[in-house]
Amino acid sequence: MPSATHTYVIGDIHGCYEELLELEEKIAAHAAARDAKPFIVTVGDLIDRGPDSQSVVRHFREGSARGTHVAVAGNHEANYLEILTAQFPERFAAAGGRSPFPVFVDPDSPIYLSPARFPVQDQQGVADEALSSWLYQGGLQTLASINAEPDRCSSWFFPEADFDYLCSLPLVWRNDKLVVTHALARRATIEYALRFQEDQEQKGDARQHSSALRNIMWSRDRPVEAPDERRAHLSGHTPLMQPAYYEDVNCRMIDTGCVYGIQLTAWCADTQDYLSVASRQPRLRK
């Protein structure tokens, strides 16, 4: 039996299930060679853009049940859940409560497809920009993976167990060595999110909550101070050709653009090794 556990943090997966399985084989061999068993964490964005979001979500749900995997929420999970809970709040309530995720619609961001391009039969109360943006930013591929009907919002739910799992994703995961968020979060944001996870009654006012979640889900700004005084900070969100390490603030960014045809990367916190597999997706051309 392995005498230790090694923690491996994987970048944004975005429905790239085959690459995930290949990387986990590499992780298992790396751990076994060191008489260890792997514990796998991902920085979020399990879904959207890639070919098999449903299998990725199921894989992490089953791993979570076994105690071998954990995922934090990415902005793509947040957008998906908020769009659905705005439509069907009673369905979300059955899974444990109101979504903590606001949909962020930036009118100055690049082109949104016209909502008329995606007529949704049972759409009510969802900002057209948010709905169109999610569909354009990979939601259509997620709907295909769960055999949903793009023009019928009520068909957009993952299977019940997978949907409940997505609803349960934390904003932050940490242990004695690491703190993991989706984006480059500030220290104050991480502490706020941890308090919120422990007790949702500690939620700040709407402006504070929205600002904190925007930072933890969307920030690409390099922190000016270490997000944690004694833990390494791991994040994804920004696709890079290679992982980046900011030594002065002890931050690593490990989204290496698998869904854009580059690679899927993991970092072993116990050995400092990077492990990667080549993407099977078409290479994005500029």
Summary of the structure (lengths in Angstrom):
residues: 286
radius of gyration: 18.3
end to end distance: 48.5
largest distance: 58.1
contacts: 975
relative contact order: 0.18
helix: 40%
strand: 15%
